[in-house]
Amino acid sequence: MNNSQHFLYKWQLLALASWLRCGRRGIIEAVTGAGKTNVALQAAADAHRRGLFVLVVVPSRVLMEQWSSSLKKALPHCVIGRLGDSFSDRADDCDVLVTTRHSASAKKPLPPGDLGGLLIADECHGFGGATLRKSLIHEYEERLGLTATLERSDDAVEKTLVPYFGGVCYRYDFGQAIADGVCAQPRVAFVAVPLAKEERDEYDLMEAELVASRQTLRAIPDMPQEPFGAFLAAVSYLAENDAGPNGKAASTYLDSFSKRREIVATSRSKYEVLSNFSSVILEASGALIFTQTVKAANHAINRLDPLLGIEIITGDTARLERETILNDLRDGKLDAVAAPRVLDEGIDVPDANLGVVVNASRTRRQMIQRMGRILRLKQLGVGARFVVLYASDTLEDPTASERDGFMEEIEAISETSRIFGIGEQDDLVSFLNYSGPDELVAPERIGPLTSVKEIPDNLDSIDKYAWLSYLGWSEETDAHREAWDNPPVSSPDPLYLDFDVLELPEIARQKVSPKKEARLSTGEQPVTMSKIDGNFVLRCTGCDATSEPTPFRWKALEATVECSCLW
């Protein structure tokens, strides 16, 4: 029985009902901050009531900690186990097992005995790699995927994720979340920053290399030309798989693209401008500074540290230190936290109301994740503000042709947006003096319920089951027992939502991977050895993904990193 105090937002109940209609198989695509985890917790609670074992597969040890804590609160009567990061609980000894993707791939924890199972995959867009897809265990008949946006730069969505989960059963974007009052509507400022002369010269050189390789790539049959995000995904696909001239041109393009991106990410002018935000950051109720690299985050620290309280969180930050930093931000002991991508996915951060992106992301998914950190529901009198520093006349420029369309989405959902030059400091500060709307839209909450009379009339069997099974009730009634004894039958042909399928060009000459790829990242950047809480990992310097932690250095050196640099 669900906690008698429990409620769901209307969209969460609708999402669960849609998942039921699809035979308890599907992906819920909902923006960061909307409450996807709570949806999964109710699915897990109902699965346990029906006698099923629940496996929760997460990308990282940090998320394993967060999920374990949330499950213990939501399901106090259940035994919650952990597998990975030095934990080795067995499925036989618990009701719900939380595991990392690496551990699920290696250990393959199955439902014990004759029990059926529900597999919940958090951040499921990241499960498409050759190794990590093994964590999508087929012995689990019921499957729930969670993601902010189902997109990758390869064909794994179509070939791995959709066949396993069935498809997208529910989609909830920022426009809907803001209209419902589930997320705050932001005021967005774009700040144009010129490159220094030497940076511009180097950028133009990389641009020339890009133009040359782009001509070759555009001439490939079936190469998607628009939008730019689809073109870039196809280029990444060729670089990864094609050993011929097309693959070489793709690798050259990505190398120049990466170098060009590094130039704009570390532009000195951005950090000079960043110090002008100190008054806005000091006034904010917590600020997050988003960067792409540790180097860029340290640049931000150096500029802001003399002016306010700021700390950095990286993938190497130990758990207790990370918790202390985030608690200090929550309690007002810190004004800001700088983070190189590590806060983009999953990590539960305090309710900040100012986000500063030092270098604009090239992926729609990453910008959705970052905005979601700031757009969590606010109290009256607190406005969400988002600042994007971009190098003018570069790939970061909102007016540039090479962008994936998400800047238009930001402009569409914002309370207002405006582009500023570096000489408009006073106007920018005034623009960011935003305390939110005069009135808040109260999100529609359903539950807790005390009487079946509160259930709307004319519900079909699936919707009624959702109301009885996922909401908080003061007591179990005959209506509950009847619904549970006669569970609804889903459609034999589930109605999944449409999604964009990448049209990828054919591979002329397939690359043959070496049998052993130790010490290699699968993306653009090299890996480094790191030590976390006494364990060794390999870490991708581009996206901060890590291998499975191990107490043995030699074992870590033989590991492989499934990174997201090209997603």
Secondary structure as UniProt FT lines:
FT   TURN            4..5
FT   STRAND          8..9
FT   HELIX           10..21
FT   TURN            22..23
FT   STRAND          25..30
FT   TURN            32..33
FT   HELIX           36..49
FT   TURN            50..51
FT   STRAND          53..58
FT   HELIX           61..74
FT   TURN            76..77
FT   STRAND          80..84
FT   TURN            85..86
FT   STRAND          87..88
FT   HELIX           91..93
FT   STRAND          96..100
FT   HELIX           101..107
FT   TURN            113..114
FT   STRAND          117..122
FT   HELIX           124..127
FT   TURN            130..131
FT   HELIX           132..135
FT   TURN            138..139
FT   STRAND          142..147
FT   HELIX           157..161
FT   HELIX           162..165
FT   STRAND          168..172
FT   HELIX           174..180
FT   STRAND          186..193
FT   HELIX           197..218
FT   TURN            221..222
FT   HELIX           228..241
FT   HELIX           245..265
FT   HELIX           268..274
FT   HELIX           275..277
FT   HELIX           278..283
FT   STRAND          287..291
FT   HELIX           294..304
FT   TURN            305..307
FT   STRAND          310..312
FT   TURN            315..316
FT   HELIX           319..331
FT   STRAND          336..340
FT   TURN            342..343
FT   STRAND          354..357
FT   HELIX           364..374
FT   TURN            380..381
FT   STRAND          384..391
FT   TURN            392..393
FT   TURN            395..396
FT   TURN            398..399
FT   HELIX           406..413
FT   STRAND          416..421
FT   TURN            422..423
FT   HELIX           425..431
FT   STRAND          445..446
FT   HELIX           452..454
FT   TURN            457..458
FT   HELIX           461..470
FT   HELIX           478..485
FT   TURN            518..519
FT   STRAND          527..532
FT   TURN            533..534
FT   STRAND          535..540
FT   TURN            541..543
FT   HELIX           553..557
FT   TURN            565..566
//
